[in-house]
């Protein structure tokens, strides 16, 4: 379905996803997909920083990964704690 020129009905963010919503509405973005050697990685970026990079765990559902990403976004903005599970400790 082509969404160009169409508006979406706004809904309230799901509980536990308020930070994801705020990031996207503020011009940031999230991506989910493979980042070799990892099968699935979720990243959150804003216009200045990579806010979080999380590796999906073998038994973790996609919803659980999004919940962790939401919490990682909050940790970055509220506590200046950036989580990077892809590159490991710096």
C-alpha positions in Angstrom: 0.0 0.0 0.0 1.4 3.4 -1.0 1.3 5.8 2.0 2.6 8.9 0.1 0.1 11.7 0.6 -2.0 9.8 3.1 -2.2 10.6 6.8 -2.1 8.0 9.5 -4.5 8.0 12.5 -2.5 8.8 15.6 -2.8 6.3 18.4 -1.5 6.4 21.9 1.8 4.6 22.2 1.7 1.1 23.8 2.7 0.9 27.4 6.4 0.6 27.6 7.0 2.2 24.2 6.6 5.9 25.0 10.3 6.7 24.4 10.2 5.0 21.0 7.3 7.2 20.0 9.0 10.3 21.2 12.2 9.5 19.4 10.5 8.9 16.1 8.2 12.0 16.5 11.4 14.0 17.2 12.9 13.0 13.9 14.9 10.0 15.1 14.6 6.5 13.8 14.8 2.9 14.7 16.1 0.0 12.6 15.7 -3.7 13.2 17.6 -6.2 11.1 20.8 -8.2 10.7 24.2 -6.7 11.4 26.7 -9.5 10.8 27.7 -11.4 12.7 24.4 -10.9 14.6 21.1 -12.1 13.2 19.0 -9.3 14.6 20.0 -5.9 16.0 17.7 -3.0 17.0 19.2 0.5 16.8 17.9 3.9 17.8 19.4 7.1 16.5 18.5 10.8 16.7 19.9 13.6 14.6 23.1 13.6 16.6 23.8 10.2 18.1 23.4 6.5 18.0 21.4 6.2 21.2 21.3 2.4 21.5 22.3 -0.8 19.7 20.8 -3.9 21.1 21.4 -7.5 20.0 18.3 -9.7 20.0 18.8 -12.7 22.3 17.9 -16.2 21.1 14.8 -16.6 23.2 13.8 -12.9 23.1 10.5 -11.9 21.3 10.4 -8.9 19.0 8.1 -7.2 21.5 10.6 -7.8 24.3 13.4 -6.4 22.1 11.3 -3.3 21.5 10.6 -2.9 25.2 14.4 -3.1 25.9 15.0 -0.6 23.2 12.5 1.8 24.7 14.2 1.4 28.1 17.6 2.0 26.5 16.4 5.2 24.9 15.2 6.4 28.3 18.6 5.5 29.8 20.4 7.6 27.1 18.3 10.7 27.5 17.7 10.6 31.3 21.0 9.3 32.6 23.4 9.8 29.7 24.0 6.0 29.6 24.3 4.7 26.0 24.0 1.0 25.4 26.0 -0.7 22.6 25.8 -4.4 22.6 27.2 -4.7 19.0 30.6 -3.2 19.5 31.0 -4.4 23.2 32.7 -2.4 25.9 34.8 0.6 24.8 
